[in-house]
Amino acid sequence: MFQKIIDKKLAVRRLFLLLCDIVVIVVSNGMGLLLRYDLDPWKIETRFIESVWKYLPINVVITLIIFYLLRLYHSLWRYAGVIEMQNVFSACTISAILQFFGLRILDYPVPRSYYFLYFGVLLMFTLGVRFSYRFIRSIIRPFRENNDTKNVMIIGGGNAANAIIKEINTSEHINNTVVKCIIDDAPEKQGSYIHGIKVTGTRDNILDCVNIYNIKEIIIAMPSVSKKTIKEIVEICNQTSCELKILPGMYQFMNNEVSINNLRNVEVEDLLGRDSVKVDLDSIMDYVEGKVIMVTGGGGSIGSELCRQLASKNIKQLIIVDIYENNAYDIQQELKKKYPELDLVVLIASVRNSTRLNNIFKTYHPQIVYHAAAHKHVPLMEDSPNEAIKNNVLGTWKTVQAANLYGAEKFVMISTDKAVNPTNIMGASKRICEMIIQTYNNRSNTEFVAVRFGNVLGSNGSVIPLFKKQLAAGGPITVTHPDIIRYFMTIPEAVSLVLQAGAYAEGGEIFVLDMGEPVKILDLAENLIRLSGYKPNEDIMIEFTGLRPGEKLYEELLMDEEGLEDTENKMIHIGKPINFDEDKFLQQLEELKEVCVLEPLEIRKMIKEIVPTYTIKKI
């Protein structure tokens, strides 16, 4: 029914446009003669009038056919641009040329200048009819402004801004939205106009322009600039009370998807201040094609995204292992629905159970293993250190042994920047896992590697979801220390690093992501409050709770002994392995396995002997 109404409206508009064109063609024929004789009809020779009058029906029919063939009745003229203008020019030119030949063939005499004058009038009136809608709308629009008008500032004076302003000015579905000013840092654009909107200044003038023009919404339309620039712009805009929207990126721009519908709210991820890690997964994922893949911890934040990425590749079989049945069930249902042809096996199992692990490896013989199963929450592990060792260290060790025993080709272990000079048991346990990887890589045909990265935005238990819950509850937002800083990455970045590590792996490496500058947690909290439309410490309070046990003010990505080697992806590096006594280390692991199940209170001292860089903090 709704579609029929739309079709009827469209038919009425086209009929109206057709009638207007008939009038335009008739007038153009008459005006061609009048202009030739200085608008004095008494000077026109009778034979010329008779020629034009006799040929008029033919000219009308031919011109309308030309207009139709060049799609002058198909375009949405409220969005018309250069292409539509070119079509009108071509149509009018062809009409004038055919009229020239038609009059000559029929031997109808007219002045030589008539053809040029007819073309000019036809072109002017045809364009006038089609662009009058936009002209009238631009005149009427200011009179519609009232207290409900949303005054908008566009940041960026390029093609993306041009498209957005054009849509705001012409769309019949966008009411009471008026672009008041444009901000661009380019000196040559200052004082220029885009669709009648002036470029009023640079980023230094944003705050002043917000007040001068009573701006209520700011649209950041700079898809090609770096994330660092976006961060700087957003931080300035956050000093206002304006609603912020952003065009996601070059993908939308290159695919002609620059539209109001493509705008999204500015998220905390936009404040990382660095460009996302770009990985062309299609070019590096040949190593998983036709392989049996196992993901431990496959229901977690990183593990589940790994499964999604792998399921889209041409793998032979995907085995998901997780101890938590709810997470395992969720990812199972998601993948079964999206990839019904995928050979998917979901198993509930603990990596701490060597018998269970060995049976899984013996049954399915996974060729590539992504080991994401781990306890990762620093404060919880400080209160339960033996559980961190049982799950992280012994779980990794047993999984590594099974991979070695049953001939897996690659083994990729998820590590953390907290493994560098650790001050907590979780970080120390992960450093031991890295040492296990290095040791077994030297003693096995399996390629064992580790991937080390910082905090993952949006992962279970990460700081942003916590802040959002606190914000939804009306605050306060809790930050442990005003100076605490962390490296951050997104879940897609983390997963792309893990997958690329598998492609680059030769064995024994620790892959490290260049995550740019660390981010102050206090700044994240304040920006999240502002992005939600509140003022920090006025509408939503921020409380400092003090550093938690084992928590550092800052994290590191490399130990002093490690150096960096570049890979083909300049954002991904390899930390050089640190030599240690592997035989002694394996003996220490055996002792640790026996001791941790006895729940000793002094487990940290034993860990300190294995990881000399571990600093035991007082509880």
C-alpha positions as CSV (number, residue, x, y, z in Angstrom):
1,M,0.0,0.0,0.0
2,F,2.8,2.4,1.0
3,Q,4.7,1.6,-2.2
4,K,1.6,2.3,-4.3
5,I,1.3,5.7,-2.7
6,I,4.9,6.4,-3.5
7,D,4.5,5.3,-7.1
8,K,1.4,7.5,-7.5
9,K,3.3,10.5,-6.2
10,L,6.2,9.8,-8.5
11,A,3.9,9.5,-11.5
12,V,2.2,12.8,-10.7
13,R,5.5,14.6,-10.3
14,R,6.7,13.2,-13.7
15,L,3.5,14.2,-15.4
16,F,3.8,17.7,-14.0
17,L,7.4,17.9,-15.1
18,L,6.4,16.7,-18.6
19,L,3.7,19.4,-18.9
20,C,6.3,22.0,-17.7
21,D,8.7,20.9,-20.4
22,I,6.0,21.2,-23.1
23,V,5.5,24.8,-22.1
24,V,9.3,25.4,-22.0
25,I,9.7,24.0,-25.5
26,V,6.9,26.1,-26.9
27,V,8.2,29.2,-25.1
28,S,11.8,28.5,-26.3
29,N,10.7,28.3,-29.9
30,G,8.9,31.7,-29.6
31,M,11.7,33.3,-27.6
32,G,14.3,32.2,-30.1
33,L,12.6,34.4,-32.8
34,L,11.8,37.3,-30.4
35,L,15.4,37.6,-29.2
36,R,16.6,37.6,-32.8
37,Y,14.4,40.7,-33.4
38,D,15.1,42.5,-30.1
39,L,11.8,41.3,-28.5
40,D,9.8,43.2,-31.1
41,P,7.2,40.8,-32.5
42,W,6.2,43.2,-35.3
43,K,9.7,42.9,-36.9
44,I,9.5,39.1,-37.3
45,E,8.9,38.0,-40.9
46,T,5.7,36.0,-41.3
47,R,7.5,33.1,-43.1
48,F,9.8,32.6,-40.0
49,I,6.7,32.4,-37.7
50,E,5.0,29.9,-40.0
51,S,8.2,27.7,-40.1
52,V,8.5,27.6,-36.4
53,W,4.8,27.0,-35.9
54,K,4.6,24.2,-38.4
55,Y,7.6,22.4,-37.0
56,L,6.6,23.0,-33.3
57,P,4.6,19.7,-32.8
58,I,7.5,17.7,-34.3
59,N,10.0,19.5,-32.1
60,V,7.9,19.0,-29.0
61,V,7.7,15.2,-29.5
62,I,11.4,14.8,-30.5
63,T,12.6,16.9,-27.5
64,L,10.4,15.1,-25.0
65,I,11.8,11.7,-26.3
66,I,15.4,13.1,-26.0
67,F,14.6,14.2,-22.4
68,Y,13.3,10.8,-21.6
69,L,16.2,8.9,-23.1
70,L,18.7,11.1,-21.1
71,R,16.7,10.4,-17.9
72,L,15.5,13.9,-17.3
73,Y,12.3,12.4,-15.8
74,H,14.1,9.8,-13.6
75,S,16.4,12.0,-11.5
76,L,15.5,13.2,-8.0
77,W,16.0,16.9,-8.7
78,R,16.2,17.9,-5.1
79,Y,19.5,16.0,-5.1
80,A,20.6,17.2,-8.6
81,G,24.3,17.9,-9.2
82,V,26.8,18.1,-11.9
83,I,25.7,14.9,-13.7
84,E,22.1,16.1,-14.0
85,M,23.3,19.4,-15.3
86,Q,25.4,17.6,-17.9
87,N,22.4,15.6,-19.0
88,V,20.2,18.7,-19.4
89,F,23.0,20.4,-21.5
90,S,23.3,17.3,-23.7
91,A,19.5,17.0,-24.1
92,C,19.1,20.6,-25.1
93,T,22.1,20.5,-27.5
94,I,20.7,17.4,-29.3
95,S,17.3,19.0,-29.5
96,A,18.8,22.1,-31.1
97,I,20.9,20.1,-33.6
98,L,17.9,17.9,-34.6
99,Q,15.7,21.0,-35.0
100,F,18.4,22.4,-37.3
101,F,18.4,19.3,-39.6
102,G,14.6,19.0,-39.4
103,L,13.9,22.6,-40.5
104,R,16.5,22.2,-43.3
105,I,15.1,18.9,-44.5
106,L,11.5,20.3,-44.6
107,D,12.8,23.5,-46.1
108,Y,11.3,25.7,-43.4
109,P,13.3,29.0,-43.4
110,V,14.4,30.6,-40.0
111,P,17.2,33.1,-39.2
112,R,20.6,31.5,-38.8
113,S,21.0,32.8,-35.2
114,Y,17.6,31.2,-34.2
115,Y,19.1,27.8,-33.4
116,F,21.6,29.2,-30.9
117,L,19.0,31.4,-29.3
118,Y,16.6,28.5,-29.1
119,F,19.3,26.3,-27.4
120,G,20.1,29.0,-24.9
121,V,16.5,29.7,-23.9
122,L,15.7,25.9,-23.8
123,L,18.7,25.2,-21.6
124,M,18.0,28.1,-19.2
125,F,14.3,27.3,-18.8
126,T,14.8,23.5,-18.5
127,L,17.4,24.0,-15.7
128,G,15.2,26.6,-14.1
129,V,12.2,24.2,-13.9
130,R,14.3,21.4,-12.4
131,F,16.3,23.5,-9.9
132,S,13.4,25.7,-8.8
133,Y,12.4,23.2,-6.1
134,R,15.8,23.6,-4.4
135,F,15.7,27.4,-4.9
136,I,12.2,27.7,-3.4
137,R,13.1,25.4,-0.5
138,S,16.2,27.5,0.3
139,I,14.1,30.6,0.5
140,I,11.3,29.1,2.6
141,R,13.7,27.2,4.9
142,P,14.8,30.2,7.0
143,F,11.2,31.1,7.8
144,R,10.7,27.7,9.3
145,E,13.4,28.2,11.9
146,N,12.0,28.3,15.4
147,N,13.1,27.4,18.9
148,D,13.1,23.7,17.9
149,T,15.7,24.3,15.1
150,K,18.8,22.2,15.4
151,N,21.7,24.4,14.4
152,V,24.6,22.3,13.1
153,M,28.3,22.8,12.7
154,I,30.2,20.8,10.2
155,I,33.9,20.1,10.9
156,G,35.7,19.5,7.6
157,G,35.3,21.4,4.4
158,G,35.8,18.5,1.9
159,N,33.7,16.3,-0.3
160,A,32.1,14.5,2.7
161,A,30.9,17.8,4.2
162,N,29.7,18.8,0.8
163,A,27.5,15.7,0.5
164,I,26.1,16.0,4.1
165,I,25.3,19.7,3.7
166,K,23.6,19.0,0.4
167,E,21.5,16.2,1.9
168,I,20.5,18.4,4.9
169,N,19.5,21.3,2.6
170,T,17.5,19.2,0.1
171,S,16.0,16.2,1.9
172,E,12.3,16.5,2.6
173,H,12.8,14.1,5.6
174,I,15.2,16.4,7.5
175,N,13.3,19.2,9.1
176,N,14.4,22.0,11.4
177,T,18.1,21.2,10.8
178,V,20.2,24.1,9.6
179,V,23.9,24.1,8.9
180,K,25.2,27.3,10.3
181,C,28.9,27.2,9.8
182,I,31.8,25.0,8.6
183,I,35.2,24.6,10.4
184,D,38.3,23.6,8.5
185,D,42.0,24.0,9.3
186,A,43.1,24.6,5.7
187,P,44.1,28.3,5.3
188,E,42.9,28.4,1.6
189,K,39.4,27.5,2.6
190,Q,38.8,30.3,5.1
191,G,36.0,32.6,4.1
192,S,34.9,30.3,1.2
193,Y,31.4,28.9,0.9
194,I,30.0,25.4,0.4
195,H,26.3,25.4,-0.6
196,G,26.1,28.9,0.7
197,I,27.5,27.9,4.1
198,K,30.7,29.8,5.1
199,V,33.9,28.3,6.4
200,T,34.2,30.5,9.5
201,G,37.4,29.3,11.0
202,T,39.8,26.6,12.2
203,R,39.6,24.2,15.2
204,D,40.7,27.1,17.4
205,N,37.4,28.8,16.6
206,I,35.1,25.9,17.4
207,L,34.1,27.0,20.9
208,D,33.5,30.6,19.8
209,C,31.4,29.5,16.8
210,V,29.3,27.2,19.0
211,N,28.3,30.3,21.1
212,I,27.9,32.7,18.2
213,Y,25.7,30.4,16.1
214,N,23.9,28.7,19.0
215,I,25.1,25.3,17.8
216,K,23.3,22.2,19.1
217,E,25.0,19.5,17.0
218,I,28.5,19.0,15.6
219,I,29.1,16.7,12.7
220,I,32.7,15.6,12.1
221,A,33.0,14.9,8.4
222,M,36.7,14.1,7.9
223,P,36.9,10.5,6.8
224,S,40.5,10.7,5.6
225,V,42.2,12.3,8.6
226,S,44.2,10.3,11.2
227,K,42.7,9.1,14.4
228,K,45.1,11.4,16.3
229,T,43.4,14.4,14.6
230,I,40.0,13.1,15.3
231,K,40.9,12.7,19.0
232,E,42.1,16.3,19.1
233,I,38.9,17.6,17.5
234,V,36.7,15.5,19.7
235,E,38.5,16.7,22.8
236,I,37.8,20.3,21.8
237,C,34.1,19.5,21.0
238,N,33.7,17.8,24.3
239,Q,34.2,21.2,26.0
240,T,30.8,22.1,24.6
241,S,27.4,20.6,25.4
242,C,26.7,19.8,21.7
243,E,25.6,16.4,20.4
244,L,28.5,14.9,18.5
245,K,28.2,12.8,15.3
246,I,30.9,11.4,13.1
247,L,31.3,9.9,9.6
248,P,32.9,6.5,10.3
249,G,35.7,6.5,7.7
250,M,37.0,6.3,4.1
251,Y,35.1,3.1,3.5
252,Q,31.8,4.9,3.5
253,F,33.2,7.8,1.5
254,M,34.7,5.6,-1.2
255,N,31.5,3.6,-1.5
256,N,29.4,6.7,-1.9
257,E,27.8,6.1,1.5
258,V,28.2,9.6,2.7
259,S,24.8,10.3,4.2
260,I,23.1,11.4,7.3
261,N,22.1,7.7,7.8
262,N,25.8,6.8,8.0
263,L,26.6,9.2,10.8
264,R,27.1,7.6,14.2
265,N,27.7,8.9,17.7
266,V,31.3,9.6,18.7
267,E,32.5,6.7,20.8
268,V,35.3,6.4,23.3
269,E,37.2,4.3,20.7
270,D,37.5,7.6,18.7
271,L,39.7,9.0,21.5
272,L,42.5,6.4,21.3
273,G,44.5,8.9,19.3
274,R,45.9,6.4,16.7
275,D,44.9,4.8,13.5
276,S,43.4,1.3,13.6
277,V,45.7,-1.5,12.8
278,K,45.0,-2.4,9.2
279,V,45.3,-6.1,8.3
280,D,44.3,-7.5,5.0
281,L,43.2,-10.9,6.4
282,D,42.2,-12.3,3.0
283,S,45.8,-12.1,1.9
284,I,47.3,-13.8,5.0
285,M,44.6,-16.4,5.9
286,D,45.7,-19.1,3.4
287,Y,47.4,-20.9,6.3
288,V,44.0,-21.7,7.9
289,E,42.3,-22.9,4.7
290,G,41.2,-26.5,4.8
291,K,42.6,-26.9,8.4
292,V,41.1,-28.1,11.6
293,I,41.2,-25.2,14.0
294,M,40.8,-25.2,17.8
295,V,40.0,-22.1,19.9
296,T,40.3,-22.5,23.7
297,G,38.3,-20.0,25.6
298,G,36.2,-19.7,22.5
299,G,33.3,-18.1,24.2
300,G,35.2,-15.2,25.6
301,S,35.6,-11.7,24.1
302,I,38.7,-12.5,22.1
303,G,38.0,-16.2,21.6
304,S,34.5,-15.6,20.2
305,E,35.7,-12.9,17.8
306,L,38.4,-15.3,16.6
307,C,35.8,-17.9,16.0
308,R,33.7,-15.4,13.9
309,Q,36.7,-14.5,11.8
310,L,37.8,-18.1,11.3
311,A,34.3,-19.3,10.4
312,S,34.2,-16.9,7.5
313,K,37.3,-18.6,6.0
314,N,37.4,-21.9,4.2
315,I,38.4,-24.0,7.2
316,K,37.8,-27.7,7.4
317,Q,36.5,-27.8,11.0
318,L,36.2,-25.4,14.0
319,I,36.5,-26.7,17.5
320,I,35.4,-24.4,20.3
321,V,36.6,-25.4,23.8
322,D,35.3,-23.4,26.8
323,I,34.6,-24.2,30.5
324,Y,31.7,-21.7,30.6
325,E,28.6,-23.3,29.0
326,N,26.6,-20.1,28.5
327,N,29.3,-18.4,26.5
328,A,29.9,-21.5,24.5
329,Y,26.2,-21.9,23.8
330,D,25.9,-18.2,22.6
331,I,28.7,-18.5,20.1
332,Q,27.5,-21.9,18.9
333,Q,24.1,-20.6,18.1
334,E,25.5,-17.5,16.4
335,L,27.8,-19.4,14.1
336,K,25.3,-22.2,13.3
337,K,22.8,-19.5,12.1
338,K,25.3,-17.5,10.1
339,Y,27.5,-20.3,8.8
340,P,25.1,-23.4,8.5
341,E,27.7,-25.2,6.3
342,L,30.5,-24.9,8.9
343,D,31.7,-28.1,10.5
344,L,31.4,-26.8,14.1
345,V,32.2,-28.7,17.3
346,V,31.6,-27.1,20.7
347,L,33.0,-28.8,23.7
348,I,32.7,-28.0,27.4
349,A,36.1,-28.7,28.9
350,S,38.7,-27.3,31.3
351,V,42.3,-26.7,30.0
352,R,43.4,-27.8,33.5
353,N,42.2,-31.4,32.8
354,S,45.0,-33.1,30.8
355,T,43.0,-36.3,30.3
356,R,40.1,-34.4,28.7
357,L,42.4,-32.3,26.6
358,N,44.3,-35.3,25.3
359,N,41.1,-37.0,24.4
360,I,40.0,-33.9,22.4
361,F,43.3,-33.7,20.6
362,K,43.3,-37.4,19.9
363,T,39.8,-37.3,18.5
364,Y,39.9,-34.2,16.4
365,H,43.7,-33.7,15.7
366,P,43.6,-29.8,15.5
367,Q,46.2,-28.5,13.2
368,I,46.1,-24.9,14.5
369,V,45.4,-24.0,18.1
370,Y,44.5,-20.5,19.4
371,H,44.8,-20.5,23.1
372,A,42.6,-17.8,24.6
373,A,41.5,-19.6,27.8
374,A,42.7,-17.8,30.9
375,H,41.9,-16.0,34.1
376,K,42.6,-12.3,33.4
377,H,41.1,-10.1,36.1
378,V,44.0,-8.7,38.1
379,P,42.3,-8.0,41.5
380,L,40.4,-11.3,41.5
381,M,43.6,-13.2,40.8
382,E,45.5,-11.3,43.6
383,D,42.9,-12.7,46.0
384,S,43.1,-16.2,44.5
385,P,46.7,-16.6,43.3
386,N,46.7,-20.4,43.2
387,E,43.8,-20.4,40.8
388,A,45.7,-18.0,38.5
389,I,48.6,-20.5,38.4
390,K,46.3,-23.6,37.9
391,N,44.3,-22.1,35.1
392,N,46.8,-19.9,33.3
393,V,50.1,-21.7,33.8
394,L,49.1,-25.3,34.2
395,G,46.2,-24.9,31.7
396,T,48.6,-23.5,29.1
397,W,51.2,-26.1,29.8
398,K,48.8,-29.0,29.4
399,T,47.4,-27.5,26.2
400,V,50.9,-27.0,24.9
401,Q,51.8,-30.6,25.8
402,A,48.7,-32.0,24.0
403,A,49.4,-29.9,20.9
404,N,53.0,-31.2,20.9
405,L,52.0,-34.8,21.5
406,Y,49.4,-34.9,18.7
407,G,51.4,-32.9,16.2
408,A,49.6,-29.5,15.9
409,E,51.2,-27.3,13.2
410,K,50.8,-23.9,15.0
411,F,50.0,-22.8,18.5
412,V,49.2,-19.2,19.2
413,M,48.9,-18.1,22.8
414,I,47.2,-14.9,23.9
415,S,49.4,-12.9,26.3
416,T,49.3,-9.4,27.8
417,D,51.4,-6.4,28.4
418,K,51.0,-7.2,32.1
419,A,53.5,-10.0,31.6
420,V,56.2,-7.3,31.3
421,N,57.9,-6.7,34.6
422,P,54.7,-7.9,36.4
423,T,53.5,-6.6,39.7
424,N,50.6,-8.9,39.9
425,I,50.1,-12.7,39.9
426,M,48.0,-12.6,36.7
427,G,50.8,-10.8,34.8
428,A,53.4,-13.1,36.3
429,S,51.4,-16.2,35.3
430,K,51.2,-14.9,31.7
431,R,55.0,-14.4,31.7
432,I,55.4,-18.0,32.7
433,C,53.1,-19.0,29.8
434,E,55.3,-17.1,27.4
435,M,58.3,-19.0,28.8
436,I,56.4,-22.3,28.2
437,I,55.8,-21.2,24.6
438,Q,59.5,-20.4,24.1
439,T,60.7,-23.7,25.7
440,Y,58.4,-26.0,23.8
441,N,59.1,-24.2,20.5
442,N,62.7,-25.3,20.9
443,R,61.7,-28.9,21.6
444,S,58.9,-29.5,19.2
445,N,58.0,-29.5,15.5
446,T,54.9,-27.4,16.4
447,E,55.4,-23.6,15.9
448,F,54.6,-22.0,19.3
449,V,54.2,-18.2,19.4
450,A,52.6,-15.7,21.8
451,V,50.7,-12.5,21.1
452,R,51.0,-9.6,23.6
453,F,48.7,-6.7,23.7
454,G,47.2,-4.2,26.1
455,N,43.6,-3.6,27.4
456,V,40.8,-4.5,25.0
457,L,38.0,-2.0,24.7
458,G,34.6,-3.6,25.1
459,S,35.9,-7.0,26.3
460,N,34.3,-8.7,29.3
461,G,35.4,-6.9,32.5
462,S,37.2,-4.1,30.7
463,V,37.0,-0.5,32.0
464,I,34.6,0.9,29.4
465,P,31.6,-1.5,30.1
466,L,32.2,-0.9,33.8
467,F,32.1,2.9,33.3
468,K,28.9,2.6,31.2
469,K,27.2,0.6,33.9
470,Q,28.1,3.1,36.5
471,L,27.0,5.9,34.2
472,A,23.6,4.2,33.6
473,A,23.2,4.0,37.4
474,G,23.7,7.7,37.8
475,G,27.3,7.4,39.0
476,P,29.7,7.8,40.5
477,I,32.3,6.6,38.0
478,T,35.2,5.0,39.9
479,V,38.9,5.5,38.8
480,T,41.6,3.9,40.9
481,H,44.2,6.7,40.5
482,P,44.1,10.1,38.7
483,D,47.4,9.4,36.9
484,I,46.9,5.7,35.9
485,I,47.4,5.1,32.2
486,R,46.9,2.1,29.9
487,Y,47.4,1.0,26.3
488,F,44.2,0.2,24.6
489,M,43.1,-1.7,21.5
490,T,39.8,-2.8,20.0
491,I,38.6,-6.4,19.8
492,P,38.9,-6.4,16.0
493,E,42.5,-5.2,16.3
494,A,43.3,-7.8,18.9
495,V,41.9,-10.6,16.8
496,S,43.6,-9.3,13.6
497,L,46.9,-9.4,15.5
498,V,46.3,-12.9,16.7
499,L,45.5,-14.1,13.2
500,Q,48.4,-12.4,11.6
501,A,50.7,-13.8,14.2
502,G,49.7,-17.2,13.0
503,A,50.7,-16.2,9.5
504,Y,54.0,-14.7,10.4
505,A,54.9,-17.4,13.0
506,E,58.2,-19.2,12.5
507,G,58.3,-20.3,16.2
508,G,59.2,-18.8,19.5
509,E,58.2,-15.2,18.8
510,I,56.3,-12.8,21.0
511,F,54.3,-10.5,18.7
512,V,53.7,-7.0,20.0
513,L,51.2,-4.4,18.6
514,D,52.3,-0.8,18.3
515,M,49.4,0.7,20.2
516,G,50.5,4.4,20.0
517,E,50.4,6.5,23.1
518,P,48.8,5.2,26.3
519,V,45.5,6.7,27.4
520,K,44.8,8.2,30.8
521,I,41.9,6.4,32.4
522,L,40.7,9.6,34.0
523,D,40.4,11.1,30.5
524,L,38.4,8.1,29.3
525,A,36.0,8.5,32.2
526,E,35.6,12.3,31.6
527,N,35.1,11.9,27.9
528,L,32.6,9.1,28.3
529,I,30.6,11.3,30.7
530,R,30.7,14.2,28.2
531,L,29.8,12.0,25.2
532,S,26.8,10.9,27.2
533,G,25.7,14.6,27.5
534,Y,26.7,15.2,31.1
535,K,29.4,17.3,32.8
536,P,32.1,15.5,34.9
537,N,31.9,16.1,38.6
538,E,28.7,18.1,38.2
539,D,26.1,15.8,36.7
540,I,28.2,12.6,37.2
541,M,30.9,12.4,39.9
542,I,34.2,10.7,39.6
543,E,35.7,9.0,42.6
544,F,39.3,7.8,43.1
545,T,39.4,4.5,44.9
546,G,43.2,3.9,45.1
547,L,45.3,1.4,43.2
548,R,44.2,-2.2,43.6
549,P,46.5,-4.9,44.8
550,G,49.1,-5.7,42.1
551,E,48.0,-2.7,39.9
552,K,50.6,-0.5,38.2
553,L,50.2,3.2,37.2
554,Y,51.4,2.2,33.8
555,E,52.0,-0.9,31.7
556,E,54.9,-1.8,29.5
557,L,55.0,-3.8,26.2
558,L,58.7,-4.9,26.3
559,M,61.2,-5.9,29.0
560,D,64.5,-4.2,29.0
561,E,66.2,-7.2,27.5
562,E,63.9,-7.5,24.6
563,G,64.3,-5.6,21.3
564,L,61.9,-5.1,18.4
565,E,62.0,-6.5,14.9
566,D,59.6,-5.2,12.3
567,T,57.2,-7.4,10.3
568,E,55.6,-6.6,7.0
569,N,52.9,-4.9,8.9
570,K,54.6,-1.8,10.4
571,M,52.2,-1.8,13.3
572,I,53.2,-5.3,14.4
573,H,56.6,-6.1,15.9
574,I,58.4,-9.1,17.2
575,G,60.0,-9.1,20.7
576,K,63.3,-10.9,20.7
577,P,63.2,-14.0,23.0
578,I,65.1,-13.8,26.3
579,N,67.3,-16.7,27.0
580,F,66.9,-18.7,30.3
581,D,67.8,-22.1,31.6
582,E,65.0,-24.2,30.0
583,D,65.8,-27.4,31.9
584,K,65.7,-25.6,35.2
585,F,62.4,-23.9,34.1
586,L,60.8,-27.3,33.3
587,Q,61.8,-28.6,36.7
588,Q,60.3,-25.5,38.4
589,L,57.1,-26.1,36.5
590,E,56.9,-29.7,37.9
591,E,57.4,-28.3,41.4
592,L,54.8,-25.6,40.8
593,K,52.3,-28.2,39.6
594,E,52.7,-30.2,42.8
595,V,52.7,-27.2,45.1
596,C,49.8,-25.0,43.8
597,V,47.2,-27.7,44.4
598,L,48.1,-27.6,48.1
599,E,46.9,-24.0,48.2
600,P,50.1,-22.5,49.7
601,L,50.0,-19.0,51.0
602,E,53.5,-18.2,49.7
603,I,53.0,-19.1,46.1
604,R,54.2,-15.6,45.1
605,K,57.7,-16.3,46.3
606,M,57.9,-19.4,44.2
607,I,56.7,-17.4,41.2
608,K,59.3,-14.8,41.9
609,E,62.0,-17.5,41.6
610,I,60.7,-18.4,38.1
611,V,60.0,-14.8,37.0
612,P,62.8,-12.6,38.4
613,T,61.2,-9.5,36.9
614,Y,58.1,-10.1,39.1
615,T,57.7,-7.5,41.8
616,I,55.6,-8.7,44.8
617,K,53.3,-6.0,46.0
618,K,52.1,-5.9,49.6
619,I,48.4,-7.0,49.9
